[in-house]
Amino acid sequence: MVNDPPSVARKFPVAQILLLHSVYGLRPAVHAAADRLRAAGHTVHTPDLFEGRTFDDVEEGMAYKEELGSDELLRRAVGAAAPLLGSGDALVYAGLSLGGSLAQNLALADEKALGLLLLHGTSDIREDAATSIPVQLHIAEPDPFEPEDWLNAWYLGMRRAGADVEIHRYRGAGHVYTDPGLPDYDAEAAEQTWAVALDFLAELDEQEG
């Protein structure tokens, strides 16, 4: 029997994560993020909701999102989650911007969800929503796509639903500041985000274990 070296040995099982991309599509930065999470021992799934389309311009990505429609995007996200739910393992839902909005909707509909990790985006919350999952949000300050009044209402709605919420703000960063290929990129904010997110996931592992 070969034991893991002390630097990588884990006491608890690691999370299975569904990571959903932004309106820019399944870009290299999404794969890099998934690889970073996998290096920590997590199983990460990165479905392509845009079927191969990627964008460098947010307006083009938004136009394609509108072309597909919200219902179709949610249907694709649900389809991506379905086989993972069938495995019986609890899922951590994660997403970038648009993907965060979809991840939130999926997590609030999954009674067995282990956690919700949101980067750059949120979604509205139904009045009758109920959940006890831990939620971590990473967001630029300010963020033109997530204005202060929206974020305040989102936070209160999540707390009202029963979620355990923490918000991390990054002053001066662009909207999708974790993508090195975009003008929004902020290296320091990105590194801090992933460090905090990995700690969050480690805490979820302990709870599940």
N, C-alpha and C positions, 0 to 999 in steps of 0.2 A: 504494500500500500504506500503510495507516494503522497505526502502532505504538501499543501501549498506552502511556499515560503511565507514567513511572517508578514512580509509587506503586502501580500495579496490575500492571505487567509481571511475568511469571513465567517462570522458566527451565525449570521442570519441569511435567509434566502434573499436573493436580489430581485428587484422589481422587473416585471414585464411591462414595457412601455409602448404605447401607441403614440407616435410622434407625427403630427399633421402639419403640412407645409403651408406657407403663406400664399398670397395672390401672385407671388413671383414664381410659383411652381416648385417642383422638386429639384432645387438647385444644389450645386456642390456643397454649399454651406449647410444644407440640411443633412446630407450624408456625413459631413464632418462632425456635426453635432451628435448624430447617432453613433458615430465611431467613438466619440469622447465618452458617451454614456456606456457603450459596450466595454470600453477599456476599464470601466469601474465594475464590470461584471454583469451589467443589465442586459436583458434581451430587448432589443429595440426593433419595432416595425415601422417602416416609413412608406406607407402607401402613396401611390401617385394619383391624386384626385383629378389631375389635369391631363392624364393619359399622354404624357410625354411633352406637353407644352411647358416651356419656361419663358420667363420674361426678365428683361433688365430694366424696364420702365414700369412704374407703378400704375400709370394710367392704362397701359396695355393689359396689364394683369387684371385690373379692375373691370375693364371692358369684357375680358374673357369670362370673368366671374359672373358678370351680369348676363352674358350670353348663355351660360350654363344654367343659371338660376339657383336660388337658395335651396329650393326643394331637392334639386338634382344633386347638389353638392352634399347636402345632408344625407341623401340616399347613398351616395358613394362612401361617405364616412361610416355610416352604419354598416354597409357591406364590408368595409375593411375591418371593422371591429368584430363582426359576427363570428368568424372562425376562431378568434382569440377567446371570446367569451365561452365558446364551446369547449375549450380546454379545461375549464374549471378554475383557472388561475385568476386571482384578482388583478385588475389592470390599473396602471397609472396612465391617465390620459394627459397628453401634452400637446402643445401646439404653438405655432408662430403666427401672430397676427390673425389672419383669417382662420388658420388652423387652430388658434386658441379659442376662437368663437365656436368652432365645430367641436373641439375637445370638451369645452364646457357643457355644451348641450348633451353630448354623449355621457359625460360623467354624471350629470344630474339625473339622467335616466337609468343609470346602472346602480342598483342598490348595493352591489358588491365592489364598487370602485374603491381602489386603495388610496388614490390621491389625484390631484389635478395640478399640473404645472403649466402656467400660462406665461408666454413671452410675447410681448408687443400687442396683445389683443384680448378682448373680453366679449361677452355677449349679454343681451338683456336676460332678465331672470323673471320667470313666472311668479305671480303672487303666491301660488300654492306650492312652490318648490320647497322640498325638504331634503336635507342631506347633512351628514355629519363629517364629510370628508375634509382632510386638510387641503388647503388651497394656497399656492404660492404664485404671486404675480410679479413679473419683472417688466418695468415700463419706463420709457423715457420721460423726462420732466423738463419742459412740457412735451406733450405728444399731440400733434394736431388731429390725429385719428381717435384719441382717447382724452377728450377735454376734462377739466377738473370736475365740473358738475356731473358728468357722466360717471367718472370714476368714484365720486362720493356716493352716488346713487347705487352703483354696482356693489360697492363695499357694504353698504347698509342692507342691500337686498341679499347678498350672500350671508351676512351675519344673521339676518332674519330667518333665512332658510335653515340655519344651524351649522353652517360651515365654519371651520377654523381657518381664518384668512390672515395672510401676511402679504404686505405689498412692499416691493423694493423699487425705489425711484433712482434714475440715473440722469442727473442734471446735464443738459447740453448735448445728450446723445440724440442720434436720429431715430426714426420710428423703428426700423428693423436693424438695430445697431449691432446685432450679432453676425451679420453677413459681410465678410470681408470684400465681397464683390460689388457691394452697393455703396452709394455716397453716404448712406446713413451710418456706416460702420464706425464704431468706437471701440478700439482694441481693449482699453482699460475696463470699460463698462462690460464688454463681452466676457472678459476673463473673470471679472467679479461675479457676473451673473452665473456662469457655469460653476464656479466654486460654491456659491450659495445653493444653487440647484442640486448639486451633488450631495451636499450635506442634508438637504431636504429629503432627497431620495433615500439616503442612508437611514434617516429617522423613520421613514415609511417601512423600510426593510425590517427594522427592529420591531415595529408595531405588528407587522405581519408575522414575524418569527415568533 
